Amino acid sequence: MIPHAALLATVIPGVAGIVIYALRNRVRRGLGISATIAASLSILMIVSMGREVMGSWKSWRLSWDLGSAAGLTFDYPWVRPISLDFGFLVDFVSLPIGLIIAVVSMLSCLYSIKYMEKDPNQGSYYANLLLFMTGMIGVIFAANLIQFYLFWELMLIPSYLLIANWGVSRDRLSIGFKYFIFTHVGALSMLLGILSIFA
């Protein structure tokens, strides 16, 4: 397994998205390829955890005994005074879901190379797509509710921008606004629920 694989699988697309956004006016070519490579690296990190999570590929069989389920934890001290850690939990449920997210995101980047080649804002598009990917993977691998909520918000905002700016409908701005309102009402409810747990 690659060290810190869960962290890298989550962070690489987001960092690549920020770099692509920063260079969007200087570099016009290769943005889609760069985004595809970043998403592919995330896939590699997730696949590298498969053996440890699922066990040997030859002898592995699905078990519904959650108490004996294989899993990996990655903990990084975050807010020491209240013992809040930034961590990732990868088990036999989250690993395949994370892999599906990464593969579909990579295919989206790959398809967009041709589809977005004449779009003057393709740098912003790839940045939002990769940040959306980071948010989705972070939600799946989050080890605590605070981190889950932060990645949830990171997932919602780029997805709103993708809908509002690159949606295929003529009413994409209106649809994007409705999406933003509905999802953030849900996010606020979730935040209140999380705060009530810690209260």
Summary of the structure (lengths in Angstrom):
residues: 199
radius of gyration: 18.2
end to end distance: 38.2
largest distance: 53.3
contacts: 615
relative contact order: 0.14
helix: 69%
strand: 9%
